[in-house]
Every structure is written in structure tokens, then in C-alpha cells.
Amino acid sequence: MPYPTLCGAQSNDIKESPKTWLAPLGTNQQIFRRPMQLYAKTPGAGVEYSNVGHPWLPGIFKRMPWVGFGLLLGSLFGLIAAALVLVYSNGDPISEWKYQPTVYLSAAYTITNVLLAAALAQGATISWWRKAIGPKTTLEDLHNYWAFGGNIKETLLAGRKTNLIAIAALLVAITPANGPLLQRASTVRLHNTTLTGETVQIPALKNFSFADGSGYLTGRQSNPGYLAPKFEPVARAFLDGLDIELPDSGCPTNGICTGHLDAAGFAISCENSTEAFNNTENIGRGGASSGFPNNEVFKTSFGWQRDAPYHLNFTTKVKNTAECQGVILVKECSLRLATMRYPVFIDGSRNTIALKPGTSIFDDKGVAEADELPIESTGLSMLSGIYLTLTGQYASSLSMMNSGTRGYSLEPSNDALLAQFTDFQALDQYGGLTDALAGFNACHLRFNDPFDYIMNKTRDLMFRKALADANSTATQAVTVDVQSSTNVYHTNYTFVAIAVFITLLSTIFVATTFYGYWELGREVSMSPLEIAKAFDAPLLAMEDSNNNSKALVKSIGNKSVRYGVIIEPVEHTPMYGFKGSGAISQGGVRSAILGIAERDTVRAPRNGQHYKP
């Protein structure tokens, strides 16, 4: 009977007798020698193997692992993309990014890590096959190359068996740490930027006209008696401390604009002097009258005259010592209507304007003096309403008189302002305010100077009036500096460097697993069919030994197989001692072997049963 071969050749084409297939292997062993698949009769050469199967074709370009290299490049591109996101987002306002940079980072490093792991699988496969064709390879070597490529436990426990695959696999395992590092590299912080030479629009009067009067004069003496209706809302907003609204100025909504605005106000000039006081003196001793002096130790007052309606007077008297005798500081100032150049502060986020914090009336620069006004009489008055507002709020005084055995008598006015500028700590050594007022230590009262505070309030009131009285024709184009406080993305390049280092190191080690790919003669994989064929598995005995996994699947992929106890005897094989999927003893008695064979020749293993090697 002719014996079939892989490509259909018959046994009578083979010059060796089938009886010669059995050759002694040992005392009680023999193996079957497989007949040649095909042969070619070459003149003078006898019988030779034919190369009708897939040829072994090594080479740099023939065996180029395009997929593996593509995975490595894709991994690098993902890393580059993550780095570019962090570089270009650094310093950008958060409003310029539809999605946060962390969203793009998450996609980028996920792609990087997935592709790097896939590249390792490709490189580990190439390394395994290169090891397999090496001259000094053991089965343990092949097992380790396989295990280290996909089992982190085996990698960690490799010990002295550690190889390139184990190192690459370990690095790939820790590479996902780049995710938290890259995420942490991008944060949000407040960033201030300054632009100069910007322009905003501010409505403000440079000079007041008679129609802009602030109050009314009444009676035969033409005394200030009432606020003008136009000025009353300004005074109320001033006393309530409300913000000055400035809509549509052109100052950015996230910015602070600072510049100088020309508007009506007061030019100030002051003279300083002193007055002596002695709260212990009895003026009656040795004199024509008996009694103690009544000393004015604190005073703030405004003055107005109808024959000089373009200016106000302001006076302060301050006892700034805790002694009971000495000198009182006196300051007398003239406040004259003028066009002043105010340092201004615009809050674009709130659409408000104010005098620049940290400045005083002495920082306002005079631009032009106002024209003198005629003597005012009953009716509308330029400054009388301002005078009434300031006097009602900031005029105050305290007179002190030694009452002898009854201690000191105090005569205050506007106690709230008086208390605001009293230095209560100066009385601590005299038992505090309560004991000082009840005894003979009230003369030790000391006061802080209210000048700056009241003058800043005065300029604020005038500034409010200049803006409130303006109309659309009084709008000024003001050059400002814009300081923007913007939430921007900030990149911490230390975290970026660590993440890039880890990823690049892993990529380099993975790339080295592709070394020597040109030594292989076909496309290789870790397919169980390809590995089984390499180990000369009986089920694949008739397949081309240089077939890749795709060719094997296409050829015998529809064959039904099963793992279990092989129940049919088959021929012996050179590698395992048997060909096929069963076992026959030397005397032809069937023995129990576990293996994969055609489904009809296999039964399920039994619990506790032992099987042959």
C-alpha cells in the first residue's frame, strides 16, 4: 500500500523501503523515520529534498518588523504630543482651551503606554525566536524568554536569570507612572501681566459750572442750609462708602487699569503752627481771676465763606503727646477749586473706578485753577453742600479743663470721630480710659493726626462729584496700564522630565528586543500552532516547517482538536517518540497519554488518574 505524503506523493516514489523506517533507538525503543515529503531527481545527485515550501529568507529589509517599529514610533509620537501639550499650554489662559490640557495628556500617555506594551510583545517574540535559533539554547532559556515577556511575577522573581526581556518588561510595567507625573505637571495658577499704552473712556468734568452747585444758601445771612437734589445721591453714596460704577470703560473684565484722569477737585496749600497748653495750671493764682484754663486739645473743622465761594478752609488741632502740658500741633489749609490730575484705579471685573489706593491729596497734580466765582447769595451754591457734608461727618473737637478737686471736665463734639483718633494705649499706664476719666489723669489723653484720613475723604467726595456731574460730552480718553490677573496653565518641567525619562528608557529597552530580527527567515509569532510546529508536533507533521502562523491557520485551522487522554494509537515521531496524538508501547499495547489530538481520538481526563510522560 502506498504511503501518503504532505503534497500527495506516493510511497512508491520513494526509493527507501517502508521497512527501513524503523531503526533501533535503544534497548526497548524505536522511532519512526518520516518519509521525505518531496524529492527531486537530479542527474548524478540521486534523491534530494525539494524546496517547494516557503523558503527561509532572512535579511534587514525582508524581515523588517514594520508593525513593531510602527508601534515604537507611535509610542514616541504620543510622548511628544504630551510634551507639546504641556509646553504650549504653559502660560495660556484657561479660557483659550476648550478642554483642559489634562484631557489631551490622558489620551497621549494612554496611547504611548498601550503602543509600548504592544511593541514589547513584538520584540519579545523576535527575541524568543532568535534565542531558539541560537547554538547554545536550552528549553529553560526558551521558557524564560516567553515568561518574562508577559508575566510580571516571573520578571520580578527572575533573579540571576534576568535578561533583556525581563528588564524591558519591568520598565514597561512601571511606565504608566508617566500618567500621574504628566497630570501633576499641569496646574492652574494666577498670573499677572501688564500692558502699557491702553486706552479707556471715562466721563468726568474738568471744571464745575454754576449749574453743578452742591447746595443751597438760605436766610438773610445766606447760610448753607440744604443739599442740592443733584448732589444728594453723590453725598449719600459717599457716606455709605459705595463703589463708583463705571460701565463700558474699555478696561478688560479680568484687568486692573491704572492711569491719570483730569477732573475737578481741590488744590491744597497748608501752614503748620503750634499752640501752647497747660492743663495743670490754675490761672487764678496770682492773677485777677480765679479758675483753670479750658484747652482745646483736638479739633477738626471746615470753613466756608460766601464771598469766597470757590474754596474751603480746613483746620486741625492735635494734642499728640501724653503730657499734661506742652504744645498742640495746628495745621490750617486752603482748599481751592481746580482741575486736578488724579491717579485712578479701574477694576474691570467689577466695572468700578476709584482713586488709586496708597495715594493722597498731595499726589494729585494741579492742571489748572478754576475761575473765581462771584459772591454767592440766597439760592444755589457751588460748595455749600460739600461744606455741609464734610462738616457733618468730619468736624469734631474736644476741650479739656482742670476742675480742681473734681478732676477734668471734657467737652466733646462728634464723639465717633474723636474716639477714632484717640490713642487709648497712652492711658494704659494710668489705669486705662475709665480710671483716667474718673480721676486726675484725663490730661494724659493723646490723639493721632486725622489730617490724611479726612483729606482723602474730601478728595474722594470731589472725585465722585466730578464723575457724577459729567455727561456723554465730557468723556475723556485716558491712557492706562492694564494689569490682568488671569488663571493660566502652568507646567512643572521637573515632572515632565521624569515622565519623559521613564518612557524613553522603556522605549530604548523595548527597541533593543528587536535586535537581530534580520536573522529570522520568516514572519514569526508566538502562536501555539507555530510553536507546536517548531517542536515538530504530530498534528502539524504534514505542514510546511517554514509556514508562519497565518499560513498554518489557513491550512489546518478548521481541524477539530481536543486536549485530554489520547485513545487511538498513532505512529512514532523523531522528537517525542510518537507521531500523532497517541502512544503505543513496544509490544503494541496502548498507553494513556495526555495531549492535543483530533477530537474523536480524545476523551476527558479522569480525577486522580496518572498518565504516561
Order of alpha helices (4+ residues) and beta strands (2+ residues): beta-beta-beta-beta-alpha-alpha-alpha-alpha-alpha-alpha-beta-beta-beta-alpha-beta-beta-beta-beta-beta-beta-beta-beta-alpha-beta-beta-alpha-alpha-alpha-beta-alpha-alpha-alpha-beta-beta-beta
